[in-house]
Amino acid sequence: MKPAFLDQVERAGTCTGCGLCAAVSAGIRMTSVPPGWARPQQTGPVSAAEDAAIAAACPGIVVDERDNPHDPQEPLWGPQRFTGVGHATDSLVRHQGSSGGLISALVTHALRSGMVDFIVQVRADPANPMGNITTVSASADDVLAAAGSRYVASSPLAGLEDWLARAEADGSRFAFVGKPCDVAALRARAKADPRIGARVPLMLAFFCAGIPSTRAVGRILDQLGVAAPDVAAFRFRGDGWPGRATATLHDGSSRSMSYSDSWGDILSKEVQFRCKICADAVGGAADIACADAWYGDERGYPSFEEQDGRSLVMARTATGLDLLEAARTAGAVETSPVPVADIIAMQPGQARRKRQVVSRLWAMRVVGRPVPRYLGLATAEASRREPMLLKLKSFAGLVRRFIRGTA
Ligand SMILES: Cc1cc2nc3c(=O)[nH]c(=O)nc-3n(C[C@H](O)[C@H](O)[C@H](O)COP(=O)(O)OP(=O)(O)OC[C@H]3O[C@@H](n4cnc5c(N)ncnc54)[C@H](O)[C@@H]3O)c2cc1C
């Protein structure tokens, strides 16, 4: 029989692909479904207890940040103890990183200082350079190899049991880097699994505009005039800020396109549905969340001109703040504070998404889709900040897409 959690996320279309369900039940594995998203597949029995445990933490069903070790949410940007901009001081890390290399510098500092013994994070799949695998990084070189955003499906929680078993066996501790939904699911699962609190003292996330499909990545290759089997390595960005989507071929040549062309014209058009109704795309459950600290152009829109990398950083818990301060003291990162009011100019899309979540959930209700429960995320307050006309437009636009079958 199909487990209730799976039935619900399938009817709602709200799977994020995080892989938590596959970690909780041996009867579930993650698979890729057209047009290239990670989804759970039932391969064996799922007990009622497993079904309930998954439903309590699956971000396609619930994101409940009320009892997290965080201060109350700022309605658009989540809990914060420090908000600023900065970068890794190591110029290679800053250059290879997606924006300022802060995530890589911070987890490397956590390794070097002995806070953790290894990092669970996502990197390019050597067997399929356009895809992702989850990897264990135990050195600065490993972390550098995983630096840079990869705009395609990842399921970093699918292997959670393996990492926890390893840590339990040798008494080690690890940091986790993931999408906001991955971290929200891990934080939620920690409420039922005490091994997570003991073994995972640090969780980092990045702001996330959503997971594009593998098909969209194929469109980039088409535009570059490249065949997938000829690709030896593929970067979505990084190696500069924002850096170019770059395919390096087996013959050593490379072809690339700008971030505005790859993300703006292709990838952002094929983002999975759940990401469009995300109430926590800023990684509110993380200890630290990083993002692009875009400079606004003269019209107030983020400018994607190439420049030295700069990350937005929010330390969200005492643990996150301690790490950030220690990394700063050790000279691993440089940061300077910015007022919360300035973030909206760096991240206008994320602000709009949060302000429109409530109207989009109403569109789901109207067409009879199950709706994820968002608790402790200040969604009502965020919605109050959006003009009624824009809320109506986002509501009607989504209903229209449901009716046309395009959402
Ligand atoms: C799908 C996606 C959407 C994003 N949307 C936004 C956005 O809307 N606004 C914004 O400001 N920033 C967004 N980012 C994040 C941004 O690109 C940078 O990751 C962020 O600025 C931090 O940069 P950094 O240089 O500090 O990180 P780095 O030092 O380069 O570290 C990046 C980390 O992200 C991990 N990672 C990369 N891809 C994935 C993946 N698919 N799944 C899980 N982990 C991954 C890597 O393992 C690495 O640890 C997005 C990233 C992704 C992958």
Ligand as a Chemical Component Dictionary entry (heavy atoms), coordinates in Angstrom:
data_LIG
# 
_chem_comp.id                   LIG 
_chem_comp.type                 NON-POLYMER 
_chem_comp.pdbx_formal_charge   0 
_chem_comp.three_letter_code    LIG 
# 
loop_
_chem_comp_atom.comp_id 
_chem_comp_atom.atom_id 
_chem_comp_atom.alt_atom_id 
_chem_comp_atom.type_symbol 
_chem_comp_atom.charge 
_chem_comp_atom.model_Cartn_x 
_chem_comp_atom.model_Cartn_y 
_chem_comp_atom.model_Cartn_z 
_chem_comp_atom.pdbx_ordinal 
LIG C1  C1  C 0 19.494 25.563 -6.541 1  
LIG C2  C2  C 0 20.091 26.820 -5.971 2  
LIG C3  C3  C 0 19.345 27.995 -5.921 3  
LIG C4  C4  C 0 19.891 29.171 -5.376 4  
LIG N1  N1  N 0 19.135 30.306 -5.315 5  
LIG C5  C5  C 0 19.649 31.427 -4.753 6  
LIG C6  C6  C 0 18.878 32.631 -4.613 7  
LIG O1  O1  O 0 17.709 32.681 -4.991 8  
LIG N2  N2  N 0 19.453 33.718 -4.059 9  
LIG C7  C7  C 0 20.735 33.671 -3.617 10 
LIG O2  O2  O 0 21.231 34.683 -3.141 11 
LIG N3  N3  N 0 21.479 32.557 -3.678 12 
LIG C8  C8  C 0 20.968 31.449 -4.242 13 
LIG N4  N4  N 0 21.722 30.306 -4.300 14 
LIG C9  C9  C 0 22.936 30.242 -3.499 15 
LIG C10 C10 C 0 24.104 30.966 -4.056 16 
LIG O3  O3  O 0 24.340 30.562 -5.389 17 
LIG C11 C11 C 0 25.355 30.647 -3.215 18 
LIG O4  O4  O 0 25.365 29.290 -2.872 19 
LIG C12 C12 C 0 25.389 31.422 -1.970 20 
LIG O5  O5  O 0 25.507 32.762 -2.323 21 
LIG C13 C13 C 0 26.576 31.010 -1.110 22 
LIG O6  O6  O 0 27.728 31.207 -1.842 23 
LIG P1  P1  P 0 29.136 30.826 -1.251 24 
LIG O7  O7  O 0 30.171 31.329 -2.212 25 
LIG O8  O8  O 0 29.220 31.239 0.173  26 
LIG O9  O9  O 0 29.059 29.243 -1.297 27 
LIG P2  P2  P 0 30.152 28.115 -1.704 28 
LIG O10 O10 O 0 31.361 28.386 -0.814 29 
LIG O11 O11 O 0 30.344 28.161 -3.163 30 
LIG O12 O12 O 0 29.435 26.850 -1.221 31 
LIG C14 C14 C 0 28.290 26.402 -1.876 32 
LIG C15 C15 C 0 27.772 25.194 -1.119 33 
LIG O13 O13 O 0 26.521 24.813 -1.650 34 
LIG C16 C16 C 0 26.497 23.409 -1.813 35 
LIG N5  N5  N 0 25.612 23.131 -2.939 36 
LIG C17 C17 C 0 25.740 23.543 -4.228 37 
LIG N6  N6  N 0 24.715 23.124 -4.968 38 
LIG C18 C18 C 0 23.920 22.420 -4.158 39 
LIG C19 C19 C 0 22.697 21.717 -4.353 40 
LIG N7  N7  N 0 22.070 21.653 -5.545 41 
LIG N8  N8  N 0 22.141 21.101 -3.276 42 
LIG C20 C20 C 0 22.732 21.132 -2.054 43 
LIG N9  N9  N 0 23.889 21.786 -1.822 44 
LIG C21 C21 C 0 24.478 22.414 -2.859 45 
LIG C22 C22 C 0 27.933 22.997 -2.066 46 
LIG O14 O14 O 0 28.158 21.685 -1.629 47 
LIG C23 C23 C 0 28.704 23.995 -1.203 48 
LIG O15 O15 O 0 28.885 23.492 0.086  49 
LIG C24 C24 C 0 21.200 29.140 -4.860 50 
LIG C25 C25 C 0 21.960 27.966 -4.925 51 
LIG C26 C26 C 0 21.412 26.794 -5.468 52 
LIG C27 C27 C 0 22.242 25.519 -5.502 53 
# 
loop_
_chem_comp_bond.comp_id 
_chem_comp_bond.atom_id_1 
_chem_comp_bond.atom_id_2 
_chem_comp_bond.value_order 
_chem_comp_bond.pdbx_ordinal 
LIG C1  C2  SING 1  
LIG C2  C3  SING 2  
LIG C2  C26 DOUB 3  
LIG C3  C4  DOUB 4  
LIG C4  N1  SING 5  
LIG C4  C24 SING 6  
LIG N1  C5  DOUB 7  
LIG C5  C6  SING 8  
LIG C5  C8  SING 9  
LIG C6  O1  DOUB 10 
LIG C6  N2  SING 11 
LIG N2  C7  SING 12 
LIG C7  O2  DOUB 13 
LIG C7  N3  SING 14 
LIG N3  C8  DOUB 15 
LIG C8  N4  SING 16 
LIG N4  C9  SING 17 
LIG N4  C24 SING 18 
LIG C9  C10 SING 19 
LIG C10 O3  SING 20 
LIG C10 C11 SING 21 
LIG C11 O4  SING 22 
LIG C11 C12 SING 23 
LIG C12 O5  SING 24 
LIG C12 C13 SING 25 
LIG C13 O6  SING 26 
LIG O6  P1  SING 27 
LIG P1  O7  DOUB 28 
LIG P1  O8  SING 29 
LIG P1  O9  SING 30 
LIG O9  P2  SING 31 
LIG P2  O10 DOUB 32 
LIG P2  O11 SING 33 
LIG P2  O12 SING 34 
LIG O12 C14 SING 35 
LIG C14 C15 SING 36 
LIG C15 O13 SING 37 
LIG C15 C23 SING 38 
LIG O13 C16 SING 39 
LIG C16 N5  SING 40 
LIG C16 C22 SING 41 
LIG N5  C17 SING 42 
LIG N5  C21 SING 43 
LIG C17 N6  DOUB 44 
LIG N6  C18 SING 45 
LIG C18 C19 SING 46 
LIG C18 C21 DOUB 47 
LIG C19 N7  SING 48 
LIG C19 N8  DOUB 49 
LIG N8  C20 SING 50 
LIG C20 N9  DOUB 51 
LIG N9  C21 SING 52 
LIG C22 O14 SING 53 
LIG C22 C23 SING 54 
LIG C23 O15 SING 55 
LIG C24 C25 DOUB 56 
LIG C25 C26 SING 57 
LIG C26 C27 SING 58 
# 
